[in-house]
Amino acid sequence: MGALTGSIATSPEELRGAMRQWDQLALQRRRPFAAPAWSLAWWEALRPPGAEMRVVLLADGEELAGVLPLFCVGRRYAPLGGGMAPVEPLAAPGREGEVAEAAVRALEPASPRPARLELEARADSPDWAALLGGAWGGGRGPWRWRSSSAPVPCIDLGDGFDAWMAAKSSSFRREAKRKRRRLDDAGASLRFASEDSLERDVVAFMRLHRLRLAGQGGSSLKDRRVERMLTAVGRELLPAGRFRLLCIDIDGEPIAAQLLLAAGRELSAWNSGFDEAHARLSPSMQCILEALRDGSERGERTMSLGPGAQDYKYRLADREESLNTDVLVPHGRGYPLARARLAPRQARAALAARLSPEAKRRLRGLVRR
């Protein structure tokens, strides 16, 4: 192994030679949303105005040892496709420190030079903020702020779905069987989207998702370009079985859907939707149980239920991870302005940390008015 060399790709065309190895790193590290299919579909469909691609590639000769999928707007750098799902830096096992050092060497002379770098990573991932911060500035590391931390309930399938179900409480098993019988009695069928049905199933899925959240302030995924992005991800990953859109149909019409991505032995739930008219059938729970059963048969042994502390997730979860977002502000000419721009967010975060759950709910209600 030699010293790593870093380069920055500024367009999808410059990434073509690295795509296969980038994807292999996502599989190796079991990070479904860190795959290039997700980041590049987001870039094509949803990149914000003024965004410029800045994907940092770290190579040992012909071998890709790491990648930081980033974009920038001005001097703010952020994960390429993050915010909608956790897009983490990737490194070959055991080479995280080298990757961080080579990434900093590539970023310091970048144009524009980063004045603020945002990073997303699960708590069981390498601490990329610490690794990059330690390599940056020659002893005068960047200022670091953890801007958010969200719980991520997870399921460990262990010896498989049947053994996992057997370990759940008898009341949980009875309830799951009773709701599945109701689903069968209603004439429901469960299926995964195919290459032929992908586009219309994505449209139906997003309609159900927005419908479910309409009475709760609405979905954050209102932009209709989301459908185009998800269809592109599906076209890329569905043939390999890594994009799974599970639909429940009654009389030929989808009444619920759950989208999941897989990498390695990890399955990650992204989002769901269902028709409230069929809520008594617990369609979302049935989608997850079916996805678990199917994933177990494919050899997957963990499932992330995604960020959020919803009650239904904890009925299923065996443990809890967290998704952390960190901000690094390197010292330099842009340092005071970058810190000043973050000050309002810090103040809001500090206030939110002191509010009770009831006060937070009231505040959200006032904002919606």
Contacts in CASP RR format, 6 or more apart in sequence:
PFRMAT RR
TARGET T0000
AUTHOR 0000-0000-0000
METHOD contacts of the structure
MODEL  1
MGALTGSIATSPEELRGAMRQWDQLALQRRRPFAAPAWSLAWWEALRPPG
AEMRVVLLADGEELAGVLPLFCVGRRYAPLGGGMAPVEPLAAPGREGEVA
EAAVRALEPASPRPARLELEARADSPDWAALLGGAWGGGRGPWRWRSSSA
PVPCIDLGDGFDAWMAAKSSSFRREAKRKRRRLDDAGASLRFASEDSLER
DVVAFMRLHRLRLAGQGGSSLKDRRVERMLTAVGRELLPAGRFRLLCIDI
DGEPIAAQLLLAAGRELSAWNSGFDEAHARLSPSMQCILEALRDGSERGE
RTMSLGPGAQDYKYRLADREESLNTDVLVPHGRGYPLARARLAPRQARAA
LAARLSPEAKRRLRGLVRR
1 60 0 8 1.000
1 95 0 8 1.000
2 60 0 8 1.000
2 61 0 8 1.000
3 60 0 8 1.000
3 98 0 8 1.000
3 102 0 8 1.000
4 58 0 8 1.000
4 59 0 8 1.000
4 60 0 8 1.000
4 65 0 8 1.000
4 95 0 8 1.000
4 98 0 8 1.000
4 99 0 8 1.000
4 101 0 8 1.000
4 102 0 8 1.000
5 58 0 8 1.000
5 59 0 8 1.000
5 60 0 8 1.000
5 61 0 8 1.000
5 102 0 8 1.000
6 56 0 8 1.000
6 57 0 8 1.000
6 58 0 8 1.000
6 59 0 8 1.000
6 102 0 8 1.000
6 103 0 8 1.000
6 105 0 8 1.000
6 106 0 8 1.000
7 56 0 8 1.000
7 57 0 8 1.000
7 59 0 8 1.000
7 106 0 8 1.000
8 54 0 8 1.000
8 55 0 8 1.000
8 56 0 8 1.000
8 57 0 8 1.000
8 106 0 8 1.000
8 107 0 8 1.000
8 110 0 8 1.000
9 15 0 8 1.000
9 18 0 8 1.000
9 53 0 8 1.000
9 54 0 8 1.000
9 55 0 8 1.000
9 57 0 8 1.000
10 52 0 8 1.000
10 53 0 8 1.000
10 54 0 8 1.000
11 53 0 8 1.000
12 40 0 8 1.000
12 43 0 8 1.000
12 44 0 8 1.000
12 53 0 8 1.000
15 22 0 8 1.000
15 36 0 8 1.000
15 40 0 8 1.000
15 55 0 8 1.000
15 57 0 8 1.000
18 57 0 8 1.000
18 64 0 8 1.000
18 67 0 8 1.000
19 36 0 8 1.000
21 63 0 8 1.000
21 64 0 8 1.000
22 35 0 8 1.000
22 36 0 8 1.000
22 57 0 8 1.000
22 64 0 8 1.000
22 67 0 8 1.000
22 90 0 8 1.000
23 35 0 8 1.000
23 36 0 8 1.000
23 37 0 8 1.000
25 34 0 8 1.000
25 64 0 8 1.000
25 66 0 8 1.000
25 67 0 8 1.000
25 90 0 8 1.000
25 91 0 8 1.000
25 92 0 8 1.000
26 32 0 8 1.000
26 34 0 8 1.000
26 35 0 8 1.000
26 36 0 8 1.000
26 90 0 8 1.000
26 263 0 8 1.000
27 35 0 8 1.000
27 263 0 8 1.000
27 264 0 8 1.000
28 92 0 8 1.000
28 93 0 8 1.000
28 264 0 8 1.000
29 88 0 8 1.000
29 90 0 8 1.000
29 91 0 8 1.000
29 93 0 8 1.000
29 125 0 8 1.000
29 263 0 8 1.000
30 263 0 8 1.000
30 264 0 8 1.000
30 265 0 8 1.000
30 266 0 8 1.000
30 302 0 8 1.000
31 86 0 8 1.000
31 88 0 8 1.000
31 90 0 8 1.000
31 125 0 8 1.000
31 263 0 8 1.000
31 266 0 8 1.000
32 38 0 8 1.000
32 242 0 8 1.000
32 261 0 8 1.000
32 262 0 8 1.000
32 263 0 8 1.000
32 266 0 8 1.000
32 267 0 8 1.000
32 268 0 8 1.000
33 82 0 8 1.000
33 85 0 8 1.000
33 86 0 8 1.000
33 87 0 8 1.000
33 88 0 8 1.000
33 261 0 8 1.000
33 268 0 8 1.000
33 270 0 8 1.000
34 69 0 8 1.000
34 86 0 8 1.000
34 87 0 8 1.000
34 88 0 8 1.000
34 89 0 8 1.000
34 90 0 8 1.000
34 263 0 8 1.000
35 237 0 8 1.000
35 242 0 8 1.000
35 261 0 8 1.000
35 263 0 8 1.000
36 69 0 8 1.000
37 232 0 8 1.000
37 233 0 8 1.000
37 234 0 8 1.000
37 236 0 8 1.000
37 237 0 8 1.000
38 81 0 8 1.000
38 85 0 8 1.000
38 87 0 8 1.000
38 233 0 8 1.000
38 261 0 8 1.000
39 55 0 8 1.000
39 69 0 8 1.000
39 80 0 8 1.000
39 81 0 8 1.000
39 87 0 8 1.000
40 80 0 8 1.000
40 232 0 8 1.000
41 229 0 8 1.000
41 230 0 8 1.000
41 232 0 8 1.000
41 233 0 8 1.000
41 236 0 8 1.000
42 80 0 8 1.000
42 81 0 8 1.000
42 82 0 8 1.000
42 84 0 8 1.000
42 229 0 8 1.000
43 51 0 8 1.000
43 53 0 8 1.000
43 71 0 8 1.000
43 80 0 8 1.000
43 81 0 8 1.000
44 228 0 8 1.000
44 229 0 8 1.000
44 232 0 8 1.000
45 225 0 8 1.000
45 226 0 8 1.000
45 228 0 8 1.000
45 229 0 8 1.000
45 232 0 8 1.000
46 81 0 8 1.000
46 84 0 8 1.000
46 223 0 8 1.000
46 225 0 8 1.000
46 226 0 8 1.000
46 229 0 8 1.000
47 71 0 8 1.000
48 73 0 8 1.000
50 73 0 8 1.000
50 74 0 8 1.000
51 71 0 8 1.000
51 72 0 8 1.000
51 73 0 8 1.000
52 71 0 8 1.000
52 72 0 8 1.000
52 73 0 8 1.000
52 74 0 8 1.000
53 70 0 8 1.000
53 71 0 8 1.000
53 80 0 8 1.000
54 70 0 8 1.000
54 71 0 8 1.000
54 72 0 8 1.000
54 77 0 8 1.000
54 110 0 8 1.000
55 67 0 8 1.000
55 68 0 8 1.000
55 69 0 8 1.000
55 70 0 8 1.000
55 80 0 8 1.000
56 67 0 8 1.000
56 68 0 8 1.000
56 70 0 8 1.000
56 103 0 8 1.000
56 106 0 8 1.000
56 107 0 8 1.000
57 64 0 8 1.000
57 66 0 8 1.000
57 67 0 8 1.000
58 64 0 8 1.000
58 65 0 8 1.000
58 66 0 8 1.000
58 67 0 8 1.000
58 68 0 8 1.000
58 91 0 8 1.000
58 98 0 8 1.000
58 99 0 8 1.000
58 102 0 8 1.000
58 103 0 8 1.000
58 106 0 8 1.000
59 65 0 8 1.000
59 66 0 8 1.000
65 91 0 8 1.000
65 92 0 8 1.000
65 95 0 8 1.000
65 98 0 8 1.000
65 99 0 8 1.000
65 102 0 8 1.000
66 89 0 8 1.000
66 90 0 8 1.000
66 91 0 8 1.000
66 92 0 8 1.000
66 95 0 8 1.000
66 99 0 8 1.000
67 89 0 8 1.000
67 90 0 8 1.000
68 89 0 8 1.000
68 103 0 8 1.000
69 79 0 8 1.000
69 80 0 8 1.000
69 81 0 8 1.000
69 87 0 8 1.000
69 89 0 8 1.000
70 77 0 8 1.000
70 78 0 8 1.000
70 79 0 8 1.000
70 80 0 8 1.000
70 117 0 8 1.000
71 77 0 8 1.000
71 78 0 8 1.000
71 79 0 8 1.000
71 80 0 8 1.000
71 81 0 8 1.000
72 78 0 8 1.000
72 112 0 8 1.000
72 114 0 8 1.000
74 112 0 8 1.000
75 112 0 8 1.000
75 113 0 8 1.000
75 114 0 8 1.000
75 115 0 8 1.000
75 116 0 8 1.000
75 334 0 8 1.000
75 338 0 8 1.000
76 114 0 8 1.000
76 115 0 8 1.000
76 116 0 8 1.000
76 118 0 8 1.000
77 107 0 8 1.000
77 114 0 8 1.000
77 116 0 8 1.000
77 117 0 8 1.000
77 118 0 8 1.000
78 117 0 8 1.000
78 118 0 8 1.000
79 86 0 8 1.000
79 87 0 8 1.000
79 88 0 8 1.000
79 118 0 8 1.000
79 119 0 8 1.000
79 120 0 8 1.000
80 87 0 8 1.000
81 87 0 8 1.000
82 120 0 8 1.000
83 120 0 8 1.000
84 221 0 8 1.000
85 268 0 8 1.000
85 270 0 8 1.000
86 120 0 8 1.000
86 121 0 8 1.000
86 122 0 8 1.000
86 307 0 8 1.000
86 323 0 8 1.000
87 120 0 8 1.000
88 119 0 8 1.000
88 120 0 8 1.000
88 121 0 8 1.000
88 122 0 8 1.000
88 125 0 8 1.000
88 128 0 8 1.000
89 99 0 8 1.000
89 103 0 8 1.000
89 119 0 8 1.000
89 121 0 8 1.000
89 126 0 8 1.000
89 128 0 8 1.000
91 97 0 8 1.000
91 98 0 8 1.000
91 99 0 8 1.000
91 100 0 8 1.000
91 126 0 8 1.000
92 99 0 8 1.000
96 126 0 8 1.000
96 128 0 8 1.000
96 131 0 8 1.000
97 131 0 8 1.000
97 135 0 8 1.000
99 131 0 8 1.000
100 128 0 8 1.000
100 131 0 8 1.000
100 132 0 8 1.000
100 133 0 8 1.000
100 134 0 8 1.000
100 135 0 8 1.000
101 135 0 8 1.000
103 132 0 8 1.000
103 135 0 8 1.000
104 132 0 8 1.000
104 133 0 8 1.000
104 135 0 8 1.000
104 136 0 8 1.000
104 137 0 8 1.000
107 113 0 8 1.000
107 114 0 8 1.000
107 117 0 8 1.000
108 136 0 8 1.000
114 330 0 8 1.000
115 329 0 8 1.000
115 330 0 8 1.000
115 334 0 8 1.000
115 335 0 8 1.000
115 337 0 8 1.000
115 338 0 8 1.000
116 327 0 8 1.000
116 328 0 8 1.000
116 329 0 8 1.000
116 338 0 8 1.000
116 341 0 8 1.000
116 342 0 8 1.000
117 132 0 8 1.000
117 142 0 8 1.000
117 327 0 8 1.000
117 328 0 8 1.000
117 329 0 8 1.000
117 330 0 8 1.000
118 147 0 8 1.000
118 325 0 8 1.000
118 326 0 8 1.000
118 327 0 8 1.000
118 328 0 8 1.000
119 128 0 8 1.000
119 129 0 8 1.000
119 132 0 8 1.000
119 325 0 8 1.000
119 326 0 8 1.000
119 327 0 8 1.000
119 328 0 8 1.000
120 323 0 8 1.000
120 324 0 8 1.000
120 325 0 8 1.000
121 127 0 8 1.000
121 128 0 8 1.000
121 129 0 8 1.000
121 323 0 8 1.000
121 324 0 8 1.000
121 326 0 8 1.000
122 152 0 8 1.000
122 321 0 8 1.000
122 322 0 8 1.000
122 323 0 8 1.000
122 324 0 8 1.000
123 321 0 8 1.000
123 322 0 8 1.000
123 323 0 8 1.000
123 324 0 8 1.000
124 321 0 8 1.000
128 326 0 8 1.000
129 144 0 8 1.000
129 146 0 8 1.000
129 326 0 8 1.000
129 328 0 8 1.000
130 144 0 8 1.000
132 328 0 8 1.000
133 141 0 8 1.000
133 142 0 8 1.000
133 144 0 8 1.000
133 328 0 8 1.000
134 141 0 8 1.000
136 142 0 8 1.000
136 328 0 8 1.000
136 330 0 8 1.000
137 330 0 8 1.000
137 331 0 8 1.000
140 331 0 8 1.000
141 330 0 8 1.000
141 331 0 8 1.000
142 328 0 8 1.000
142 329 0 8 1.000
142 330 0 8 1.000
142 331 0 8 1.000
143 328 0 8 1.000
143 329 0 8 1.000
143 331 0 8 1.000
143 335 0 8 1.000
143 339 0 8 1.000
144 326 0 8 1.000
144 327 0 8 1.000
144 328 0 8 1.000
144 329 0 8 1.000
145 326 0 8 1.000
145 327 0 8 1.000
145 329 0 8 1.000
145 342 0 8 1.000
145 346 0 8 1.000
146 324 0 8 1.000
146 325 0 8 1.000
146 326 0 8 1.000
146 327 0 8 1.000
147 325 0 8 1.000
147 326 0 8 1.000
147 327 0 8 1.000
147 345 0 8 1.000
147 349 0 8 1.000
148 324 0 8 1.000
148 325 0 8 1.000
148 349 0 8 1.000
149 322 0 8 1.000
149 323 0 8 1.000
149 324 0 8 1.000
149 325 0 8 1.000
150 307 0 8 1.000
150 308 0 8 1.000
150 322 0 8 1.000
150 323 0 8 1.000
151 307 0 8 1.000
151 308 0 8 1.000
151 309 0 8 1.000
151 320 0 8 1.000
151 321 0 8 1.000
151 322 0 8 1.000
152 304 0 8 1.000
152 305 0 8 1.000
152 306 0 8 1.000
152 307 0 8 1.000
152 308 0 8 1.000
152 320 0 8 1.000
152 321 0 8 1.000
152 322 0 8 1.000
152 323 0 8 1.000
153 304 0 8 1.000
153 305 0 8 1.000
153 306 0 8 1.000
153 308 0 8 1.000
153 309 0 8 1.000
153 313 0 8 1.000
153 314 0 8 1.000
153 316 0 8 1.000
153 317 0 8 1.000
153 319 0 8 1.000
153 320 0 8 1.000
154 302 0 8 1.000
154 303 0 8 1.000
154 304 0 8 1.000
154 305 0 8 1.000
154 317 0 8 1.000
154 318 0 8 1.000
154 319 0 8 1.000
154 320 0 8 1.000
154 321 0 8 1.000
155 164 0 8 1.000
155 292 0 8 1.000
155 302 0 8 1.000
155 303 0 8 1.000
155 305 0 8 1.000
155 316 0 8 1.000
155 317 0 8 1.000
155 318 0 8 1.000
156 164 0 8 1.000
156 301 0 8 1.000
156 302 0 8 1.000
156 318 0 8 1.000
156 319 0 8 1.000
157 163 0 8 1.000
157 164 0 8 1.000
157 292 0 8 1.000
157 295 0 8 1.000
157 296 0 8 1.000
157 300 0 8 1.000
157 301 0 8 1.000
157 302 0 8 1.000
157 303 0 8 1.000
158 164 0 8 1.000
158 301 0 8 1.000
160 296 0 8 1.000
160 301 0 8 1.000
161 292 0 8 1.000
161 293 0 8 1.000
161 295 0 8 1.000
161 296 0 8 1.000
161 297 0 8 1.000
162 296 0 8 1.000
164 292 0 8 1.000
164 296 0 8 1.000
165 173 0 8 1.000
165 176 0 8 1.000
172 315 0 8 1.000
176 285 0 8 1.000
176 289 0 8 1.000
179 281 0 8 1.000
179 282 0 8 1.000
179 285 0 8 1.000
179 286 0 8 1.000
180 286 0 8 1.000
180 289 0 8 1.000
182 280 0 8 1.000
182 281 0 8 1.000
183 248 0 8 1.000
183 281 0 8 1.000
183 283 0 8 1.000
183 286 0 8 1.000
186 250 0 8 1.000
186 278 0 8 1.000
186 281 0 8 1.000
187 250 0 8 1.000
187 251 0 8 1.000
188 248 0 8 1.000
188 249 0 8 1.000
188 250 0 8 1.000
188 255 0 8 1.000
188 281 0 8 1.000
189 248 0 8 1.000
189 249 0 8 1.000
189 250 0 8 1.000
189 252 0 8 1.000
190 246 0 8 1.000
190 247 0 8 1.000
190 248 0 8 1.000
190 249 0 8 1.000
190 286 0 8 1.000
190 287 0 8 1.000
190 290 0 8 1.000
191 246 0 8 1.000
191 247 0 8 1.000
191 249 0 8 1.000
192 244 0 8 1.000
192 245 0 8 1.000
192 246 0 8 1.000
192 247 0 8 1.000
192 294 0 8 1.000
193 201 0 8 1.000
193 202 0 8 1.000
193 238 0 8 1.000
193 244 0 8 1.000
193 245 0 8 1.000
193 246 0 8 1.000
193 247 0 8 1.000
194 238 0 8 1.000
195 235 0 8 1.000
195 238 0 8 1.000
195 239 0 8 1.000
198 231 0 8 1.000
198 234 0 8 1.000
198 235 0 8 1.000
198 238 0 8 1.000
198 245 0 8 1.000
199 231 0 8 1.000
201 245 0 8 1.000
201 247 0 8 1.000
201 254 0 8 1.000
201 257 0 8 1.000
202 227 0 8 1.000
202 230 0 8 1.000
202 231 0 8 1.000
202 245 0 8 1.000
203 227 0 8 1.000
204 247 0 8 1.000
204 254 0 8 1.000
204 257 0 8 1.000
205 230 0 8 1.000
205 245 0 8 1.000
205 247 0 8 1.000
205 254 0 8 1.000
205 257 0 8 1.000
205 259 0 8 1.000
205 273 0 8 1.000
206 221 0 8 1.000
206 226 0 8 1.000
206 227 0 8 1.000
206 230 0 8 1.000
208 254 0 8 1.000
208 255 0 8 1.000
208 256 0 8 1.000
208 257 0 8 1.000
208 273 0 8 1.000
208 274 0 8 1.000
208 275 0 8 1.000
209 219 0 8 1.000
209 221 0 8 1.000
209 257 0 8 1.000
209 271 0 8 1.000
209 272 0 8 1.000
209 273 0 8 1.000
210 218 0 8 1.000
210 219 0 8 1.000
210 221 0 8 1.000
210 222 0 8 1.000
211 273 0 8 1.000
211 275 0 8 1.000
211 276 0 8 1.000
212 272 0 8 1.000
212 273 0 8 1.000
212 274 0 8 1.000
212 275 0 8 1.000
212 276 0 8 1.000
213 219 0 8 1.000
217 368 0 8 1.000
221 271 0 8 1.000
230 259 0 8 1.000
233 243 0 8 1.000
233 261 0 8 1.000
234 243 0 8 1.000
234 245 0 8 1.000
236 243 0 8 1.000
237 243 0 8 1.000
237 261 0 8 1.000
241 262 0 8 1.000
241 298 0 8 1.000
242 261 0 8 1.000
242 262 0 8 1.000
242 263 0 8 1.000
243 261 0 8 1.000
244 259 0 8 1.000
244 260 0 8 1.000
244 261 0 8 1.000
244 262 0 8 1.000
244 267 0 8 1.000
244 291 0 8 1.000
244 294 0 8 1.000
245 257 0 8 1.000
245 258 0 8 1.000
245 259 0 8 1.000
245 260 0 8 1.000
246 257 0 8 1.000
246 258 0 8 1.000
246 259 0 8 1.000
246 260 0 8 1.000
246 287 0 8 1.000
246 290 0 8 1.000
246 291 0 8 1.000
246 294 0 8 1.000
247 254 0 8 1.000
247 256 0 8 1.000
247 257 0 8 1.000
248 254 0 8 1.000
248 255 0 8 1.000
248 256 0 8 1.000
248 257 0 8 1.000
248 274 0 8 1.000
248 283 0 8 1.000
248 286 0 8 1.000
248 287 0 8 1.000
249 255 0 8 1.000
250 278 0 8 1.000
255 274 0 8 1.000
255 275 0 8 1.000
255 277 0 8 1.000
255 278 0 8 1.000
255 281 0 8 1.000
255 283 0 8 1.000
256 272 0 8 1.000
256 273 0 8 1.000
256 274 0 8 1.000
256 275 0 8 1.000
256 278 0 8 1.000
256 283 0 8 1.000
256 284 0 8 1.000
256 286 0 8 1.000
256 287 0 8 1.000
257 272 0 8 1.000
257 273 0 8 1.000
257 274 0 8 1.000
257 287 0 8 1.000
258 269 0 8 1.000
258 271 0 8 1.000
258 272 0 8 1.000
258 273 0 8 1.000
258 284 0 8 1.000
258 287 0 8 1.000
258 288 0 8 1.000
258 291 0 8 1.000
259 269 0 8 1.000
259 270 0 8 1.000
259 271 0 8 1.000
259 272 0 8 1.000
260 267 0 8 1.000
260 268 0 8 1.000
260 269 0 8 1.000
260 270 0 8 1.000
260 291 0 8 1.000
260 303 0 8 1.000
261 267 0 8 1.000
261 268 0 8 1.000
261 270 0 8 1.000
262 268 0 8 1.000
262 295 0 8 1.000
262 298 0 8 1.000
262 300 0 8 1.000
264 300 0 8 1.000
265 299 0 8 1.000
265 300 0 8 1.000
265 301 0 8 1.000
265 302 0 8 1.000
266 300 0 8 1.000
266 302 0 8 1.000
266 303 0 8 1.000
266 304 0 8 1.000
267 291 0 8 1.000
267 292 0 8 1.000
267 295 0 8 1.000
267 300 0 8 1.000
267 302 0 8 1.000
267 303 0 8 1.000
267 304 0 8 1.000
268 303 0 8 1.000
268 304 0 8 1.000
268 306 0 8 1.000
269 288 0 8 1.000
269 291 0 8 1.000
269 303 0 8 1.000
269 304 0 8 1.000
269 305 0 8 1.000
269 306 0 8 1.000
270 306 0 8 1.000
272 284 0 8 1.000
272 287 0 8 1.000
273 284 0 8 1.000
274 283 0 8 1.000
274 284 0 8 1.000
275 283 0 8 1.000
284 312 0 8 1.000
285 312 0 8 1.000
288 305 0 8 1.000
288 316 0 8 1.000
291 303 0 8 1.000
292 303 0 8 1.000
295 303 0 8 1.000
304 321 0 8 1.000
305 313 0 8 1.000
305 316 0 8 1.000
305 317 0 8 1.000
306 313 0 8 1.000
306 323 0 8 1.000
307 323 0 8 1.000
327 342 0 8 1.000
329 335 0 8 1.000
329 338 0 8 1.000
329 339 0 8 1.000
329 342 0 8 1.000
352 360 0 8 1.000
355 363 0 8 1.000
END
